[in-house]
């Protein structure tokens, strides 16, 4: 599984590179990642309540963690099948 998009999302979020995060949102093939990025960026730019921004950020980060974990489990299962 390719984890490049998830690595980029983490990096851009950590470095506050919102323009690059927006470009990733458009280019990624993972629709759920794209939606989570969209929700976070919208909250970051338009929400007055910091709690809502924080909730969207944590939602994005939890999804990235989940997707990478599932990807590793899939790779492990695939490797076990091949051996």
N, C-alpha and C positions, 0 to 999 in steps of 0.2 A: 504494500500500500504506500502510496505517495503521501508523505506528511509535509511536503514543502509549503502548501497553503497554510497549514496550521502553524508551522514554525514562523512563517511570515506574519501571520495575524498576531501571534504573541509578540514578536519583535516590534512590529509597528505600533501595537498598543502600548508596550512598555516604553517606547521612545516617543510617544505622542505624535507619530507621523500619520496624521489623519488623512492627508491627501493620498498617501500610499495605501492606507487601509481602504479608502474608497475605491481605488483602482483594483485592489484585490477583490473587493466585494463584487465588482462587475465581472472580473475575469475568472473567478473560481467556478468550478463545475459542481461544487457542493452547495446545493440550494439552501440547506439549513444554515451553513456557515454564512452565506451571503445575507440571509434574513437576519441573523443575529448581529452581524456587523451593521446592517442598515438600522436596526432598532437602537443599537448603542450610539451610533453617530447622530441619529435623530434626537435622542435624549440628550446627548452631550451638547448639541447646538441649540436646542429649543426648550429644554426642560428647566424650570426654575428651581425645582426641588432636587437637591443633590442626592437625596436618598434614591430617587428614581434612576438617576444616572448611574449610581453605584450598583443598583439592582440589575440594570441592563449590562453593565460591564461584567459583573459576576456571572450572569447568564451566558455571555459570550465565552468567558474563560472556562466555565464548567462544560460547555459544549465542546470546546477544543480539547479539553482533557478527556472527555468521554470518547470523542471520535478517534483520538490517538490510541487510547486504551483498547477500543474495539478493533482497531487496525492491527495492533500487536497481537491480540488474541487470534485474529483471523490468520495472520502470518504464521503463528505457532501451530495452529490446527493444520494449515496447508503443509507446513514442513513435516509434521508428524505423519500426515497422509503419504507424503512422498518417500519417507524412509521406511 
